[in-house]
Amino acid sequence: MALFKRRTVGKPGEWFYCLKHATVEEGPQCRAADRFGPYATREEAEHAMQTAQERNLEWETDPKWHDKGRADETGDGS
């Protein structure tokens, strides 16, 4: 028996951004590995790539996620 039931029909109002087709979809039409979401509105799903880019930039510049400062503090230079 499967632990998780594969859901092939979305809930009303769920929106996804399909990475494979670069389109917005209502409900999960493509496999989970190929989509972002769910989003509450179509507009949020349309901006999924922009949102991801902004979050990536925040992560790349967040000092909590990088060990560079720790190496400088210990003096090992690596």
C-alpha positions in Angstrom: 0.0 0.0 0.0 1.3 3.4 -0.9 2.1 5.9 1.8 1.1 8.9 -0.2 -1.8 9.0 -2.6 -1.0 10.7 -5.9 -3.3 13.6 -6.5 -4.1 14.1 -10.1 -6.9 16.7 -9.7 -6.3 20.0 -8.1 -8.3 21.9 -5.6 -10.3 24.8 -6.9 -8.2 27.9 -7.0 -4.8 26.2 -6.9 -2.4 27.6 -9.5 1.0 26.2 -10.5 3.8 27.3 -12.8 5.1 24.5 -15.0 8.8 24.8 -15.5 8.8 22.3 -18.4 6.2 24.2 -20.5 6.7 27.7 -19.0 3.0 28.0 -18.5 0.6 28.6 -15.7 -1.8 25.7 -14.9 -4.8 25.5 -12.8 -4.5 22.3 -10.8 -1.5 19.9 -10.9 -1.3 19.0 -14.6 2.4 18.2 -14.8 4.5 16.2 -12.4 5.6 17.8 -9.2 9.3 17.9 -10.1 8.4 20.2 -13.1 6.3 22.8 -11.3 6.3 25.5 -8.6 3.2 26.0 -6.5 0.5 25.9 -5.4 -0.2 29.6 -5.6 -3.4 31.2 -4.4 -3.9 33.2 -7.6 -3.1 33.0 -11.3 -1.1 36.3 -11.0 1.2 34.8 -8.3 1.8 31.8 -10.5 2.6 34.0 -13.4 5.4 35.7 -11.4 6.8 32.4 -10.0 10.1 32.7 -11.9 10.6 36.3 -10.7 9.8 35.3 -7.1 12.3 32.4 -7.3 15.0 34.7 -8.7 14.4 37.2 -5.8 14.5 34.5 -3.2 17.7 33.1 -4.7 19.3 36.5 -4.6 18.3 36.9 -0.9 19.8 33.5 -0.1 23.0 34.2 -2.0 23.6 37.4 -0.1 22.4 36.2 3.4 25.5 35.8 5.6 23.7 33.2 7.8 23.9 30.7 4.9 27.6 31.1 4.2 30.6 29.9 6.2 33.0 32.4 4.7 32.8 34.7 7.8 33.6 31.8 10.1 36.8 30.9 8.3 37.9 34.5 8.6 37.2 34.5 12.3 39.2 31.3 13.0 42.2 32.5 10.9 42.6 29.4 8.9 42.2 31.3 5.6 40.2 28.7 3.8 
